[in-house]
Amino acid sequence: MALFSLCRARQAGGEFVLRIEDTDAERSTPESEQNILDSLRWLGLDWDEGPDVGGPYGPYRQSERGHIYGQYAQELMDKGHAFRCFCSRERLDALRAEQMGRGETTRYDGHCLQLDADAVRQRVDAGEPSVVRMKIPDHGHCLVQDELRGEISIEWAQVDMQVLLKADGMPTYHLAVVVDDYLMQITDIIRGEEWINSAPKHILLYQYFGWEMPRLIHMPLLRNPDKSKLSKRKNPTSIGFYRDMGFLPEAVVNYLGLLGWSMPNEEEKFSLDEMVSNFDLQRISLGAPVFDIEKLKWLNGRWLRESLSDEDFADRLTAWAYNRENLLRIIPLVKERVDIFSQLAPMISFYAEGLPALTPEMLTIKKLETDDVIQILQFVLWRLETQKQWDRDSLHDVLAALAEEMDLKIRDLLAPLFVAISGKPVSPPLFDSMAIIGPDLTRARIRHALEVLGGVSKKQAKRLEKTYRSLGSQQQAD
């Protein structure tokens, strides 16, 4: 979406804006924001306005714009387009369960819609928690004008009375994005097609405020080769993984451009500048583009051979892994084991190996059944997917805690992890190595090891998830 937004902006002589939509405090961290900025910069998708470069419509983090949204929620209530809702979580859960049981679309039933102003004021003054919801027409349909798909009709009966302002005063995405797009003078919005069903809410908010609606462009979602929605279970979805694997940023951008768009001459290899120069919305395909990592490798090979001189090749290779900074992190881990330099290459090759060549036999661990190894690797993966701090001591602490929760000696928990990470039963210190390899490649190697062992079926995953969720409660009970 960032790539196509940049191309649209550059082709039209506009500005490409980077806004951090971090109203979800639990999921938004300084580390996750920095990862976004680093990934976009590595790809060469530079922005004209954003949290780090500023601009005329800042701040560009929604968490820093909290003082703005309340007044717009109040304006909607004053105009009769929104209302206070005091319904408890328990009531809403029960309502959804009833609607699902009847096979209906789950939506708010308007329980608090008819409360008079005095009753609302008394409950607010008494400190009763409430949210602000938008009103939705009770009949008819909304016409969504999409620049790619034409006119889309959606029944208002399918649209929920969206919460706009949460009980803590923070906005939901739907209010924040509409207000910010208006205040930042956004003219074109490029989103994934999963947002089509939310478009009526946004269109209605623009109408309620009396603002001009930006153009909407809903892009097709990327798919796995089996046509399922792209997910990290079947394909690495982090840009950091492709960087750490040794892909060129030009090739990754090129391939992302191919997924849903084509050059007029149908040439598959093109630069970002060439894409911008030739960009035309009408050349976007609405088919389900398949993310095929083998096709990406083929395209990356073309870039390596056709666009890099030998000198450039050497420079890129050095910058990727064989640079002084990386070596200075690795040498202290292996120096005591080295007598001659020729011993070094096989000892540290896994640092720049991508996904190690594994076999099920290599992941056979003494005293552990295959199912035990799968459970350990899956639990480690889930724990590391939520790990924010990625340094030696933090990794040791989180996995030591997991071993205790699983009632395992830490060496038994780490045994299959050594093989998954290094491709060897013994390697330089594991936690130091994981810190150097980084979170994206570490997690990708664990997923790779699980696939080598046959993968985790849906039935297995449900059983493992149930056991995993019980770990914390067992520790508390103890």
C-alpha positions in Angstrom: 0.0 0.0 0.0 2.9 2.4 0.8 4.5 1.6 -2.6 1.3 2.3 -4.6 0.5 5.4 -2.5 4.0 6.8 -3.2 3.6 6.1 -6.9 0.2 7.7 -7.0 1.5 10.8 -5.2 4.7 11.2 -7.3 2.8 10.6 -10.6 0.3 13.3 -9.7 2.8 15.8 -8.4 1.5 15.4 -4.9 2.9 14.6 -1.4 3.4 11.2 0.1 2.4 11.3 3.8 3.5 8.8 6.5 1.2 8.9 9.4 1.6 6.6 12.4 -1.9 5.3 13.4 -1.1 4.2 16.9 -4.4 4.6 18.8 -4.0 0.9 19.9 -1.5 1.4 22.7 -1.0 -2.3 23.3 0.1 -3.0 19.7 2.0 0.2 19.1 5.5 0.6 20.6 8.5 2.8 19.7 10.2 -0.4 18.4 7.3 -1.2 16.1 7.3 2.3 14.8 11.0 2.3 14.2 10.7 -1.0 12.4 8.2 0.6 10.0 10.4 3.6 9.3 13.5 1.4 8.8 11.7 -1.0 6.5 10.3 1.8 4.3 13.6 3.5 4.1 15.4 0.3 3.2 13.0 -0.1 0.3 13.6 3.5 -0.8 10.0 4.6 -0.1 10.8 8.0 1.3 8.0 10.3 2.5 7.5 14.0 2.2 5.7 14.5 5.5 5.9 12.3 8.6 6.8 11.9 12.3 10.5 12.3 11.8 10.6 14.9 9.0 7.7 17.0 10.1 5.4 18.9 7.8 2.6 21.5 7.8 0.0 19.2 9.3 1.7 17.6 12.2 2.0 15.9 14.6 2.0 12.8 12.5 1.4 10.3 15.3 -2.2 9.8 16.2 -1.2 9.2 19.9 0.1 12.9 19.9 -3.2 14.2 18.4 -5.5 12.9 21.1 -6.6 16.5 22.0 -8.1 16.9 18.5 -10.5 14.0 18.3 -12.7 14.7 21.3 -14.0 18.0 19.8 -15.0 16.3 16.6 -16.8 13.5 18.5 -18.6 16.3 20.5 -19.5 18.1 17.2 -21.2 14.9 15.9 -23.2 14.5 19.2 -24.2 18.2 19.1 -25.5 17.7 15.5 -27.4 14.5 16.5 -25.1 12.2 14.4 -23.6 10.4 17.4 -24.6 9.3 20.9 -23.3 8.1 24.3 -23.4 4.3 24.8 -23.2 2.9 28.4 -23.6 -0.8 27.5 -21.4 -3.1 29.4 -19.0 -5.6 27.8 -21.1 -8.4 29.1 -24.3 -7.1 27.5 -22.5 -6.6 24.2 -21.0 -10.1 24.3 -24.4 -11.6 25.0 -25.9 -9.6 22.1 -23.3 -10.8 19.7 -23.8 -14.4 20.8 -27.6 -14.1 20.2 -27.2 -12.6 16.8 -24.6 -15.2 15.7 -26.9 -17.9 17.0 -29.6 -16.6 14.7 -27.2 -16.3 11.8 -27.4 -12.5 11.7 -24.8 -9.9 11.1 -23.4 -8.8 14.5 -24.1 -5.2 15.1 -25.1 -2.9 17.9 -28.9 -2.9 18.5 -29.3 0.8 19.4 -30.0 0.1 23.1 -28.7 3.6 24.2 -29.8 5.5 21.1 -33.0 6.9 22.7 -31.6 8.1 26.0 -32.6 11.7 26.6 -30.0 14.4 27.1 -30.7 14.8 30.9 -30.3 11.1 31.5 -27.0 11.0 29.6 -25.7 14.0 31.5 -26.5 12.5 34.8 -24.8 9.2 34.0 -21.7 11.0 32.7 -21.6 13.3 35.7 -21.9 10.2 38.0 -18.7 8.9 36.4 -20.4 6.0 34.5 -18.1 4.8 31.7 -19.3 5.3 28.2 -18.3 5.4 24.6 -19.4 7.5 21.7 -21.1 5.7 18.8 -22.0 7.0 15.3 -25.6 6.8 14.1 -26.3 4.7 11.0 -29.4 5.0 8.7 -31.9 2.2 9.5 -32.7 1.5 5.8 -31.4 2.0 2.3 -27.9 1.5 1.1 -24.6 3.4 0.7 -22.9 3.8 -2.7 -19.1 3.5 -2.4 -17.3 5.0 -5.3 -14.0 3.1 -5.9 -11.5 4.3 -8.5 -10.8 0.7 -9.5 -14.0 -1.1 -8.9 -16.6 1.6 -9.8 -19.7 1.9 -7.7 -20.2 -0.6 -4.8 -23.6 -0.8 -3.1 -23.6 -1.8 0.6 -26.8 -2.1 2.7 -26.9 0.1 5.8 -28.3 -2.9 7.6 -24.9 -4.5 7.3 -23.1 -1.5 8.9 -22.5 -1.3 12.6 -23.0 1.8 14.8 -19.3 2.2 15.1 -17.6 3.2 18.3 -15.8 6.5 17.6 -14.5 7.5 21.0 -13.5 4.8 23.5 -14.2 5.0 27.3 -10.7 6.3 27.9 -11.2 9.2 25.5 -9.0 7.8 22.8 -10.5 7.6 19.3 -11.0 4.4 17.3 -9.3 4.1 13.9 -12.5 5.1 12.1 -12.9 8.6 13.7 -9.1 9.3 13.8 -8.5 8.4 10.2 -11.4 10.5 8.9 -10.4 13.6 11.0 -6.8 13.3 10.1 -7.3 12.7 6.4 -9.5 15.9 6.3 -7.0 18.0 8.4 -4.0 16.8 6.4 -5.8 17.5 3.1 -5.5 13.9 1.9 -7.0 13.6 -1.6 -6.3 9.9 -2.4 -6.6 6.9 0.0 -5.1 3.6 -1.1 -6.1 0.7 1.2 -6.5 -3.1 1.1 -9.8 -4.5 -0.1 -10.6 -5.7 3.4 -11.5 -2.1 4.2 -14.4 -1.9 1.6 -17.0 -2.9 4.2 -15.8 0.0 6.4 -16.0 2.6 3.6 -19.7 3.4 4.4 -18.8 4.5 7.9 -16.1 6.8 6.6 -18.3 8.2 3.8 -21.1 8.9 6.3 -18.7 10.7 8.7 -17.6 12.9 5.9 -21.2 13.7 5.1 -22.0 14.4 8.8 -19.1 16.8 9.0 -19.9 18.4 5.6 -16.5 17.6 4.2 -15.4 16.5 0.7 -14.7 12.8 0.5 -11.2 11.8 -0.8 -10.9 9.3 -3.7 -10.9 5.7 -2.5 -8.7 3.0 -4.1 -9.1 -0.5 -2.7 -6.2 -2.8 -3.7 -6.4 -6.6 -3.9 -4.9 -8.5 -1.0 -1.7 -10.5 -1.4 -2.2 -14.3 -1.4 -0.2 -17.4 -0.6 0.3 -19.8 -3.4 -2.8 -21.8 -2.1 -4.8 -18.5 -2.6 -5.2 -18.0 1.2 -4.6 -14.6 2.6 -0.9 -13.8 3.0 0.1 -14.7 6.5 3.4 -15.3 8.4 2.4 -18.9 8.9 2.9 -19.6 5.2 5.2 -16.8 4.0 7.5 -14.5 6.0 5.6 -11.1 6.0 8.3 -8.9 7.6 10.4 -6.7 5.3 13.3 -7.4 7.8 13.3 -11.0 6.8 13.9 -10.3 3.2 16.6 -7.8 4.1 18.3 -10.3 6.4 18.1 -13.1 3.8 20.1 -11.0 1.4 17.4 -9.7 -1.1 18.1 -6.4 -2.8 15.6 -3.6 -1.9 15.3 -2.8 -5.6 14.1 -6.3 -6.3 11.6 -6.4 -3.4 10.1 -3.1 -4.5 10.1 -4.4 -8.1 8.3 -7.6 -7.1 5.7 -5.7 -4.9 5.0 -3.5 -7.9 4.4 -6.6 -10.1 1.8 -7.9 -7.6 -1.1 -6.0 -9.0 0.3 -3.7 -11.6 2.2 -4.0 -14.9 4.4 -1.8 -17.1 3.0 -0.7 -20.5 5.6 -2.9 -22.2 5.0 -5.8 -19.8 8.6 -5.8 -18.8 8.9 -7.6 -15.4 12.1 -5.9 -14.2 11.7 -2.2 -13.5 13.0 0.4 -11.1 10.9 2.5 -8.7 11.5 5.6 -10.9 10.3 3.7 -13.9 7.2 2.6 -12.0 6.4 6.1 -11.0 6.9 7.4 -14.5 4.6 4.9 -16.0 2.1 4.6 -13.1 -1.5 4.5 -14.1 -4.4 3.3 -11.9 -6.0 1.6 -14.9 -3.1 -0.8 -15.0 -3.8 -2.2 -11.6 -5.2 -5.7 -11.7 -8.0 -6.7 -9.4 -7.1 -10.4 -9.5 -5.8 -12.1 -6.3 -2.0 -11.6 -6.6 0.1 -14.5 -5.4 3.2 -13.8 -3.4 5.6 -16.4 -4.7 9.0 -16.3 -2.9 10.6 -18.4 -5.7 9.5 -15.7 -8.3 11.0 -13.1 -6.0 14.3 -15.0 -5.9 14.3 -15.2 -9.7 13.7 -11.5 -10.0 16.4 -10.7 -7.3 18.9 -12.8 -9.4 18.2 -10.7 -12.4 18.9 -7.5 -10.4 22.2 -9.1 -9.1 23.4 -10.1 -12.5 22.0 -7.3 -14.7 22.2 -4.2 -12.5 25.3 -4.7 -10.2 28.8 -4.4 -11.4 31.4 -6.6 -9.6 32.3 -3.7 -7.5 28.7 -3.0 -6.6 28.2 -6.7 -5.9 31.1 -6.6 -3.4 29.8 -3.5 -1.8 26.3 -4.8 -1.3 27.6 -8.2 0.0 29.8 -6.4 2.5 27.1 -4.1 3.7 24.7 -7.0 4.0 26.6 -9.3 6.3 30.4 -9.3 6.0 31.0 -5.8 7.4 33.2 -4.8 10.3 30.3 -4.1 12.7 28.8 -7.6 12.3 32.2 -9.2 12.6 33.0 -7.3 15.8 29.8 -8.8 17.3 30.6 -12.3 16.2 34.3 -12.5 17.0 34.0 -12.4 20.8 31.7 -15.5 20.6 34.1 -17.7 18.7 37.6 -16.3 19.3 38.5 -18.8 22.1 37.6 -21.7 19.8 39.7 -20.6 16.8 43.3 -21.6 16.3 43.6 -20.8 12.6 41.4 -18.6 10.4 40.2 -21.5 8.2 38.2 -22.8 11.2 36.2 -19.7 11.3 34.0 -20.0 8.1 32.2 -23.3 9.0 31.8 -22.1 12.6 30.0 -18.9 11.8 28.5 -19.7 8.4 25.0 -19.9 9.9 25.0 -16.1 10.7 24.7 -15.5 7.0 23.0 -18.7 5.9 19.3 -17.6 5.6 17.4 -20.8 6.4 19.7 -23.6 7.4 19.5 -26.9 5.5 17.7 -29.1 8.0 16.4 -32.7 8.0 14.0 -34.3 10.5 16.9 -36.5 11.7 18.9 -33.4 12.7 15.9 -32.3 14.8 15.8 -35.7 16.6 16.6 -34.8 20.2 17.6 -37.4 22.8 14.8 -38.0 25.4 12.3 -36.0 23.3 9.6 -37.4 21.0 9.0 -35.5 17.7 5.7 -34.1 19.1 7.6 -32.8 22.1 10.1 -31.0 19.8 7.2 -29.5 17.8 5.6 -28.3 21.0 8.8 -26.8 22.2 9.5 -25.0 18.9 5.9 -23.7 18.6 5.8 -22.5 22.2 9.2 -20.7 21.8 8.0 -19.2 18.5 4.8 -17.8 20.1 6.8 -16.4 23.0 9.3 -14.8 20.8 6.5 -13.3 18.6 5.5 -11.1 21.5 9.1 -10.3 22.6 9.9 -6.6 22.4 13.4 -6.5 23.8 15.8 -8.4 21.6 19.1 -8.7 23.4 21.0 -11.6 25.0 19.8 -11.2 28.6 16.1 -10.5 27.6 16.1 -13.6 25.4 17.6 -15.7 28.1 15.1 -14.5 30.7 12.0 -15.1 28.5 13.1 -18.6 27.4 14.2 -19.6 31.0 10.7 -18.5 32.2 9.1 -20.6 29.4 11.1 -23.7 30.4 10.0 -23.3 34.0 6.4 -22.9 32.9 6.7 -26.1 30.8 8.4 -27.9 33.6 11.5 -28.5 31.5 15.2 -28.1 32.1 16.3 -25.1 30.1 18.9 -27.3 28.2 16.1 -29.5 27.0 14.1 -26.6 25.8 17.1 -25.1 24.0 18.4 -28.3 22.4 16.0 -28.2 19.3 16.4 -24.4 19.2 20.2 -24.7 18.7 19.6 -26.9 15.7 16.8 -24.7 14.3 18.8 -21.5 14.6 22.3 -22.8 13.5 21.7 -26.0 11.7 24.1 -27.7 14.1 23.6 -29.3 17.5 26.4 -27.1 18.9 27.0 -23.5 18.0 28.4 -20.3 19.4 26.4 -19.0 22.5 22.7 -19.3 21.4 21.3 -16.1 22.9 24.1 -14.0 21.6 23.6 -15.6 18.2 19.9 -14.9 18.2 20.6 -11.3 19.2 22.9 -10.9 16.2 20.7 -12.7 13.7 17.7 -10.6 14.8 14.0 -11.3 15.5 12.8 -11.7 11.9 15.3 -14.3 10.8 15.3 -16.1 14.2 11.5 -16.6 14.0 11.7 -17.5 10.3 14.2 -20.3 11.2 12.0 -21.7 13.9 9.1 -21.8 11.5 11.3 -23.4 8.9 12.3 -26.1 11.5 8.6 -26.8 12.2 7.9 -27.2 8.5 10.8 -29.7 8.2 9.1 -31.7 11.0 5.9 -31.8 8.9 4.3 -28.5 10.0 1.6 -27.9 12.5 -1.9 -28.9 11.3 -5.0 -26.8 12.3 -6.0 -29.6 14.7 -2.5 -29.6 16.3 -2.5 -25.8 16.5 -5.7 -25.7 18.5 -4.5 -28.4 20.9 -1.1 -26.6 21.3 -2.8 -23.2 21.8 -5.0 -24.6 24.5 -1.9 -26.0 26.3 0.1 -22.8 25.7 -2.7 -20.6 27.2 -2.8 -22.8 30.3 0.9 -22.3 31.1 0.5 -18.9 32.8 -2.5 -20.0 34.8 -0.6 -23.1 36.0 2.3 -20.9 37.2 -0.1 -18.6 39.1 -1.8 -21.6 40.7 1.6 -23.0 41.8 
